[in-house]
Amino acid sequence: MSDLVGRTPVGAMQVIELDASTAQGLEVPQGAVLALISVEGAIRWRDDGPPPTPSEGHPMGDASMLYGGSLTAIKLIAQSRRPVVATISYYR
């Protein structure tokens, strides 16, 4: 992840039981402008206003992504009833 070179970590969080019933936002530390989001399982995410649902939004499964958009706008939801783990590290 060369985009993290020279970045300063400012916090992290782990959502252990992300489920398909409610979309969750991120707990963004002050000063964070970039997030590394790693997922174990299958989720959908949106950052354009409406919350994702298990069938609507950008799909992501067993992967990591760097996200530099509005950290307070992104929401995650599991695609199935099986709990998903999401780990997020924040950088400035």
C-alpha angles and dihedrals in degrees: 000000000000091000088073095058108117093009120129118227112234103176149319141221137191125209104203100184109029103170141186097253103071134021113233130210127212127264096230118199118224112272096022115139102162134042132198105209118193121186132197103195132010124310141161123220138192134183101178100088112272114085118251120250128207087268103032129064136042111322120228129171135178092343145102130236137183110231121195101165126097102323092196092053100053116100129186132204133175116249094221141023090267110102117249129206118223121185119192128190119190129212140182 
